[in-house]
């Protein structure tokens, strides 16, 4: 009789570490977190009180922002672990896939959230820390469960999605003056065509999970495309405001060159949303999505370039 011999191959510790590192990268949604903290950091540098770059402070601000944002995204994955498992684009997330326990993810969320808020408080000011804590709460505990209730969740989610601009401004300027609110408004209105384009592309997945994210109950319709056009049009007048306000001594944040760049970016967004209305295809929605990814860094960096010029 031949005995069956089972051989267990141990995974090298380096591979285990790399796998765990990748799981934490997925847990905090690194790309999304980076984009969020990027807008906060540029807003911090745009604050009139920031006269020169202190790289130690910049590093601390980036770390604090990543910890708070990572905590919010982790809580989001804990709450949505069952629905994440139903969707192709999210099924591989560590909690949904069962590679990470809810307890481990919860411990990370608590420690990173508290750590990030403390970094902002102790190294910048209480105002920035309080706004960060408020943003985390709204995103994780109001927006996240609301996604299954009503498409109003997109409006609610746009608030913590725009607060990074105010957090950065508050950290740099120690106040919530008009410049911070203008940056908040730019990011607020930008989010609607951006997020609706994503919801359009992933509509089947989102519907399977029970998420209600598009403005029309019927899903990708002309009405949804019109709403994207409306919010992209609202970016046009808001984009003019940095030319008049938010700079030192009562001046503006942008010059003529940066104003032209912002206006061209705004018109490009409007054009892509109009194209979505005309074509009504996933391909057109993907163009809106990629345009929105390009829009934000182009606008923010053009404003920062004006300040440093």
C-alpha positions in Angstrom: 0.0 0.0 0.0 1.4 3.4 -1.0 1.1 6.0 1.7 0.2 9.5 0.6 2.7 12.0 1.8 1.7 15.6 2.2 4.3 18.3 1.9 3.8 21.8 3.3 5.8 24.4 1.6 6.5 27.3 3.9 6.2 30.7 2.4 9.4 32.8 2.9 8.9 35.5 5.5 9.8 38.2 2.9 6.9 37.1 0.7 4.6 37.1 3.8 5.7 40.6 4.6 5.2 41.8 1.0 1.7 40.3 1.0 0.8 41.9 4.3 2.1 45.2 3.1 0.0 45.0 -0.1 -3.0 44.2 2.0 -2.5 47.3 4.1 -2.0 49.3 0.8 -5.4 48.0 -0.3 -6.9 48.6 3.1 -6.2 52.3 3.1 -7.0 52.6 -0.6 -3.5 54.1 -1.1 -4.1 55.8 -4.5 -7.3 57.4 -3.2 -5.7 58.4 0.1 -2.8 59.9 -1.8 -5.0 62.0 -4.0 -7.0 63.2 -1.0 -3.8 64.2 1.0 -2.3 65.7 -2.2 -5.2 68.3 -2.3 -4.8 69.0 1.4 -1.1 69.5 1.1 -1.4 71.9 -1.9 -4.0 73.8 0.1 -1.6 74.0 3.0 1.1 75.4 0.8 -1.3 77.9 -0.8 -2.1 79.4 2.6 -0.7 83.0 2.7 1.1 82.4 6.0 3.3 79.7 4.4 6.2 81.8 3.1 8.7 79.0 2.5 8.8 75.2 2.5 9.6 73.4 5.7 10.1 69.9 4.6 9.8 68.4 8.1 6.4 70.0 8.5 5.3 69.0 5.0 6.3 65.4 5.9 4.4 65.5 9.2 1.3 66.9 7.5 1.5 64.2 4.8 1.8 61.5 7.4 -1.0 62.8 9.5 -3.3 63.2 6.5 -2.5 59.7 5.3 -3.2 58.2 8.7 -6.6 59.9 9.0 -7.6 59.1 5.5 -6.4 55.6 5.8 -8.5 55.2 8.9 -11.6 56.4 7.2 -11.1 54.1 4.3 -10.4 51.1 6.6 -13.7 51.7 8.5 -15.4 51.9 5.1 -14.1 48.5 4.2 -15.1 47.0 7.5 -18.6 48.3 7.2 -18.9 47.2 3.5 -17.0 43.9 3.7 -20.0 41.8 2.7 -21.0 44.1 -0.2 -17.3 44.4 -1.3 -17.2 40.6 -1.6 -20.1 40.8 -4.2 -18.3 43.2 -6.6 -15.5 42.3 -8.9 -13.6 45.5 -8.4 -13.6 45.2 -4.6 -13.7 41.4 -3.9 -9.9 41.3 -3.5 -9.9 43.8 -0.6 -8.3 42.2 2.4 -11.3 42.2 4.8 -13.8 41.2 2.1 -11.5 38.4 0.9 -10.9 37.1 4.4 -7.2 37.7 4.4 -7.5 40.2 7.3 -9.8 39.9 10.3 -12.2 42.7 11.3 -10.4 42.9 14.6 -7.0 43.6 12.9 -8.6 46.2 10.6 -10.5 47.8 13.4 -7.3 48.1 15.5 -5.5 49.7 12.6 -8.4 52.1 12.0 -8.5 53.3 15.7 -4.7 53.7 16.0 -4.2 55.4 12.6 -7.2 57.7 13.1 -6.1 58.8 16.6 -2.4 59.0 15.5 -3.2 61.2 12.5 -5.4 63.6 14.4 -2.8 64.0 17.1 -0.1 64.7 14.6 -2.2 67.5 13.1 -3.1 68.9 16.5 0.4 68.8 18.1 2.3 70.0 15.0 -0.2 72.4 13.4 -3.3 73.4 15.3 -6.5 72.2 16.9 -8.6 73.5 14.1 -7.0 71.3 11.4 -7.2 68.3 13.7 -10.8 68.9 14.5 -11.7 69.2 10.9 -9.8 66.0 10.1 -11.7 64.1 12.9 -15.0 65.5 11.6 -14.2 64.5 8.0 -13.3 61.0 9.2 -16.6 60.7 11.1 -18.8 61.9 8.3 -17.1 59.7 5.7 -17.0 56.5 7.7 -20.3 56.7 9.7 -22.7 58.8 7.7 -21.7 58.6 4.0 -20.7 54.9 4.0 -24.0 53.5 5.3 -26.1 56.1 3.4 -24.8 54.7 0.1 -27.4 52.0 0.3 -30.2 54.3 1.2 -30.2 57.2 -1.3 -28.2 58.9 -4.0 -28.1 61.9 -1.6 -25.1 60.0 -0.2 -23.0 61.5 -3.0 -23.8 65.0 -1.8 -23.0 64.0 1.8 -19.8 62.3 0.7 -18.7 65.4 -1.2 -18.4 67.2 2.2 -15.6 65.0 3.7 -14.2 64.8 0.1 -13.7 68.5 0.1 -12.7 69.1 3.7 -9.0 68.2 3.0 -8.7 71.6 1.3 -10.0 73.3 4.5 -7.8 71.1 6.7 -4.7 72.1 4.7 -5.7 75.8 4.7 -6.4 75.7 8.4 -3.1 74.0 9.1 -1.2 76.6 7.1 -3.1 79.7 7.9 -4.6 79.0 11.3 -8.0 80.1 10.1 -10.9 79.3 7.8 -10.6 82.4 5.6 -12.1 82.8 2.1 -9.2 81.2 0.3 -9.8 77.9 2.0 -13.5 78.0 1.2 -12.8 78.7 -2.5 -10.5 75.6 -2.6 -13.2 73.7 -0.8 -15.8 74.8 -3.4 -13.6 73.8 -6.3 -13.1 70.3 -4.9 -16.8 70.0 -3.9 -18.3 70.7 -7.3 -15.5 68.6 -9.0 -16.5 65.5 -7.1 -20.0 65.1 -8.7 -19.0 64.5 -12.4 -15.9 62.6 -11.1 -17.9 60.2 -8.9 -20.9 59.9 -11.2 -18.6 58.9 -14.0 -17.2 56.1 -11.8 -20.7 55.1 -10.7 -21.7 55.0 -14.4 -18.8 52.7 -15.3 -19.4 50.4 -12.3 -23.2 50.6 -12.3 -23.7 46.9 -12.6 -21.4 46.1 -9.7 -22.9 48.9 -7.6 -26.4 47.7 -8.3 -25.5 44.2 -7.3 -24.3 45.5 -3.9 -27.4 47.6 -3.5 -25.6 51.0 -3.7 -27.7 54.0 -5.0 -25.1 56.4 -6.3 -26.4 57.9 -9.6 -28.8 60.8 -9.5 -31.4 58.8 -11.5 -33.1 55.7 -10.0 -32.9 54.2 -13.5 -29.1 54.3 -13.5 -27.1 55.7 -16.4 -29.7 58.0 -18.1 -29.8 61.4 -19.8 -30.8 62.9 -16.4 -27.6 61.6 -14.8 -25.6 63.0 -17.7 -27.3 66.4 -17.4 -26.5 66.5 -13.6 -22.9 65.9 -14.5 -23.0 68.8 -16.9 -24.6 71.2 -14.4 -22.0 70.5 -11.7 -19.1 70.8 -14.2 -20.6 74.2 -15.3 -20.6 75.3 -11.7 -16.9 74.8 -11.7 -16.5 77.7 -14.2 -17.5 80.6 -12.0 -15.9 79.0 -8.9 -12.7 78.7 -10.9 -12.5 82.4 -11.4 -12.6 83.2 -7.7 -9.0 82.4 -6.9 -8.0 85.3 -9.2 -9.7 87.7 -6.9 -9.4 86.2 -3.4 -7.3 84.0 -1.2 -3.9 85.6 -1.8 -1.7 87.7 0.5 -2.7 91.3 1.3 -6.3 90.7 0.1 -5.2 89.8 -3.4 -5.9 86.6 -5.4 -4.3 83.2 -5.4 -4.0 83.0 -9.2 -2.5 85.2 -11.8 -3.5 85.5 -15.5 -1.6 82.4 -16.6 -3.1 80.2 -13.8 -6.5 81.7 -14.4 -6.3 80.7 -18.1 -5.2 77.2 -17.1 -8.0 76.7 -14.6 -10.6 78.0 -17.1 -9.3 75.6 -19.9 -9.5 72.7 -17.4 -13.0 73.7 -16.5 -14.1 73.9 -20.1 -12.5 70.6 -20.8 -14.6 69.0 -18.0 -17.8 70.6 -19.3 -16.9 69.3 -22.8 -16.4 65.7 -21.6 -19.7 65.8 -19.7 -21.5 67.1 -22.7 -20.0 64.3 -24.7 -21.3 61.8 -22.2 -24.8 63.2 -22.7 -24.5 62.9 -26.4 -23.0 59.4 -26.5 -24.4 57.8 -23.4 -21.7 55.1 -23.3 -19.3 53.6 -20.7 -16.5 54.8 -22.9 -17.7 58.4 -22.7 -18.1 58.0 -18.9 -14.5 56.7 -18.7 -13.3 59.9 -20.5 -15.1 62.0 -17.8 -13.4 60.0 -15.1 -9.9 60.3 -16.5 -10.5 64.0 -17.3 -11.4 64.5 -13.6 -8.3 62.7 -12.5 -6.2 65.1 -14.5 -8.3 68.2 -13.6 -7.5 68.4 -9.9 -3.7 68.2 -10.0 -3.6 70.6 -13.0 -5.7 73.2 -11.2 -4.1 72.9 -7.8 -0.5 72.9 -9.2 -1.2 75.9 -11.4 -2.4 77.9 -8.4 0.7 76.8 -6.4 3.0 77.6 -9.4 1.5 81.1 -9.4 2.4 81.5 -5.7 6.0 80.4 -6.1 6.6 82.3 -9.3 
